[in-house]
Amino acid sequence: MKLILQREQESGFTGTPKFALNIRSQLTNEETANIKKYKMGKTMLYTNMQDKGSGLLGALSRAAMGIEITVDNLAVGRRIICKDILEMVAVEEQVKEACSTFKTILDAATTFGGDQVVEF
């Protein structure tokens, strides 16, 4: 699994720069097959939806500003608009960490039905 990150800067309506992060993955055929086999496409890798409050106002905030990245999103690519560089870097780091963990899960999926030998 390879994670491809591309940073872009855009001009906002008010002249304030906006920052875009394009994220996609390159998966091997075996990884793609295991994602389908174990139905992991809807697995959430990143979300910022938990910190947007509750009630109606929170729901509206989540709908307007929420970012969710699933395994399926990575396969086709996902564009995220960030308010500043700090947010973009934070999202990058969290997505990298989530993908590292998910890669461990994909590796585990290939070992079912076989032995795993760990040497120390």
N, C-alpha and C positions, 0 to 999 in steps of 0.2 A: 504494500500500500504506500502510495506517495501522496502527500498533501501539497497542493500547489496554491500559494498565496500571491495575490497581485494587489498592490496598493495603487490607488488613484486619488487625485485631488480634483474637485470640481468647484466651480463658482456657484455660490448660493444666490437666491433672489435678492438678498440684502447686501450682497457683496462679500459676505462672510464665507470663507472657504468651507466646503464640506469634504469629508474624506470617505472614500469608498474602498471596501475590501472585497475582492473577488476570491472566493474559496471553492476549490473543487478537488476531487481525488482521482487518482489513477489506481485502479484495482486490477489485480491479476484475475485470470479466468477462474482460478480456484477460489479466490476471495469472493468474487461475484456469485459463484455457485453456492458457497456457504451462507452468504447473506440471504439468498433466496431460500435455500434449504431450511435454515433456522428462523426464517421470517424476521430478520433484524432490520429491515428497511425503515421502519417507523421508530427505531431506537433513537432517543433524543441524545445528541452529543453536546449541545449547548443551548441554554435559554437564559434570557434575562427577565423572564415574565414573572418570577416570584417576587420581585422587589417593586412592584408597581401599585401596591395598595389593594384594598378590598372594596367590595360593594360595586355600585354602578360606575362611579368615577374610576375605580381601579380597573374595571373591565374595559372601559373606554380607553384608558391609558395603555393597557396591555395591547389592545387592538391597534392603536395608533403607533406605538413605539416598540412593541415587542419584537424580539429577535428569537427565532427558533431555528436550529440547524439539526436535521436528522441525517441518518446514513443515506437515505434516498436523495436528500438535498445535495450532499457532497458528490454523489455520482453524476448529477447533471450540472452542478455548479450553483453557487448561491452568492448573491451580491448583497452586501450589508453597507448601509450608509451610516457613518458615525459622525457625531457632533464635533469631535476633535481628535487630535492625534492620540491623546491618552486613552480614550475609549477604544480607538482602533487597535492600539498595541495590546490593551487588556483583552479584547475579544480574540486577537491572534493567539495570545499565550494560552487562553482557556481552551480554544479550539485545538491547538497543538497538544495540550495535555489530554483532552478528551479523545483525540485520535490515537494517541499513544496507548491509552487504556483500551480503546476499541481494537487496536491491532493485536493486543495481547489476547483479547477474546477471540478474534479471528484465528489466531495461531492455535488456541485451544480447540477450536472447532475442527481443525484438521487432524487432531490426534484421537478423536473418538474411534474406538475399535482397535486401537493399537497401544503399544507400550510407550511410556515416556521414561527415559533414563536420565537421571540427574547425577552427575559426578561432582564430588567435592574434593 
